[in-house]
Amino acid sequence: MTEKRIPAADAFGPDIVLISAGFDSRCGDPLGQFTLTDEDFADMTRLVMDIARTRAGGRVVSTIEGGYLLEGIAAATTAHVTALAGL
């Protein structure tokens, strides 16, 4: 992914990036009722990984939280972890 300039990340200069990956904003989730797709989660993960790589020495911690449709959580988590792995 081409590095994107994130002014707030530049100004803050994190030592580590923490991701709290909640999937209740995924399409089909009965609580969130948003329209994000699994590819949207992968794109956001790649963007955050780029921030970690360029501003935090690649240090990143991700936790999974949220989501109320089991099939949706599984699909979004797969997309997220695949992006974390750089695949």
N, C-alpha and C positions, 0 to 999 in steps of 0.2 A: 504494500500500500504506500502510496506517495505520502510523505509527511505533510500533515496539515498544520498550519499555524494556529495555535490555541493561546491567545493572549493571556488568559487567566493562568494557564499552566506555566507559561513563560515567566510571568510575574511571581508566581508562588514558588516555583522551583522545588517540586516535591522530592523527597528522598525515597519514597515508596508510593505506589498507587494502590488504593483499596477499591475493589469493585463489590458492590452489594447488588447482585444480579437477581432482581425480582421479575417474575414472568406473569404477573397478574395484568400487565398491560398488553399481553399477547391477544391476537384476535381469537375469539371463541371463548375467552375466559369469562366465566359467569359473574365475577365480581367487578373486574376492571372495565370490561366492555369497551376496550380500545381496539385499535386495528393494526398493531405492530405484528410483523411477520417474523418467522425464524431468521430470514435473511437480514431483516432490520437489526435483530439482536446480534447477529454475526458482524454486521457493519459497525455497530456501536462498540463491540468488543475489540475489533481491529483498530478503531480510532483510539480507544483507551490504551491498547497495547502499544500503539505508536507513541502516545504520550509517555508511557512507562519507559519505552526503549530510548527515547531521545532526551528525556528530562529526569529520569529516576534510575538510570543505569540498568533498565530492564526489570527492576524489582516490582513485582505485582502480587497481590493476594486477592483471590476471588472467593466470595461466599455466595451460595445459592439461597434465596429466600423469596417466598411469595409465589403465588400462582395457585389456581384452584381447579384446574382441569388437568388431570393426570397425564393424558396423552399430550397436551400442550406443553406441560412442564418438561416432559421427556424430550420432545422435539426441540424446544427452545434451549434446553440444557445441552443437547447434542450440538446445536449450532454454536452456542457459546464456547463450549470446551474445544470444539474443532478450531474455532478462531483463536482461542488461547494458545493452542498448540501450533498455530501458524500453518494449518493445513488448508 
